[in-house]
Amino acid sequence: MTTTKPTGKAGGVLKLHKHRILQPWQAYYALTYESKWKSQVDQEWKEITTEWVRNNPGQPLSKSRFEFGNAFIKEKYEAESTEMKEQVEEFHQNSLVKSSSEAVGAFQEYVLMIKKT
């Protein structure tokens, strides 16, 4: 698998590097985020930021949207049924065999989307 690594320059060319193996929660993200969790994450993040601004005027958020989204997905993955975790593991194993450009691409899209918010 390959993934991109930033060069440190804004708008620079990304260098391709070998991709590390996805964590189970990342495979879970690839399987469920758009169809199951995106709207809930967006809503909860909006509530968190609104409350933070109200209670902490002029102070930066204690965590980023990226950190919040990752923690959210990890929590949901841990609470999933054994059946879903088996589906995730199957997807995870298939992604290892197929070099899962789809899973990596989905996770990269998530990272890019988070950076924009």
N, C-alpha and C positions, 0 to 999 in steps of 0.2 A: 504494500500500500504506500501511497505517497500523500503527503500533505504539504501545505505551504507554510513557510516561516517568514515573518516579516524581516525586511532588511534594516529596519530602523528609520527609514526615510519615508516621509509622508508621500503617498502616491508612487512609491518605488515599486520595482519588480519584485515579486515574491519568488523565493528560491524553493524548489521542491526538495523535500527530505523524506526519508522513510517514515511512515506513520507508525506510531505505537498502537498496541492493541487497545481496542475500546474497553472501557470499564462496563460492567453490566448495566449501570444506571444510564450510561451514554447510549447503549443499545436500546434501552427502554425509551429514552428520549426519542431516538430515531423512529421507533415504532409508534409512539403514542402522542408526541407533543402537539403536532398540528391538528390531529383529529380529536384529541381528548382534553388537552390541558392548556393550550395557548390562550383561549379566552379567559380562563380562570386566572392564569398567571398575570395576564395583562390587567385584569380587574383588581387583583390583590396588590399588584405593584402600584397601580394608580392610587389605591386607598392608602398604602404605606407612604408614598411620596406626599400626598395631600396632608396626611396627619403629621408627617415629619416637618413639613414647611410650617404648618400651623403651630406646632409645639417647639420648634427649633429655628426660628427665623434667622436667616443669614448663615446658617451652619450647613456644611456639606452633609449629604446622607452618610449614614454609618456603613452602608454597604451599597454595592453597585447592582444594577439590574441583572447583570450577568451572575453575580454571586447569589442573588435572590433566586433567580431561575434555576440555577444548579441545585441549590439547597431544596427548593420546592420539588424538583424532579427526583432527587435522591430520597426525600421523605416519602413521596408517592410510591416509588419503586419498592422501598422497604416494606410498605404497608400492603403491597399487592399479594394476591393469592399465589399459592404454589403453582397453580396451572399457568398463570401469567408469567411467573418467573421461568417456568419451563419453556414457554414460547419465546421469551427474551433470550434464554440460553441457546435455543435452537437458532434464532436469528443471529446471535453473537457468533456461534460456531460457523454458520453459513457465511457470515461476513469475513471471518478469518480465511475460509477456504476460497472465497470468491474475491478477496481483496476489497470487498465492500465499498466501492466508490460511492454508492448511494448513502450509506450510513455516515461516512466521513463527510460527504457533501452536505448532508442534512445538518450535521453538527457544525460545520463551518458556516452554513447559512445562519444558523442560530447565533453563532458568535458575531457575525457581521451585523445581524439584525439588532443584537444587544448593543453593539457599539454605536448604533445610530440613535438609540433612545437615551 
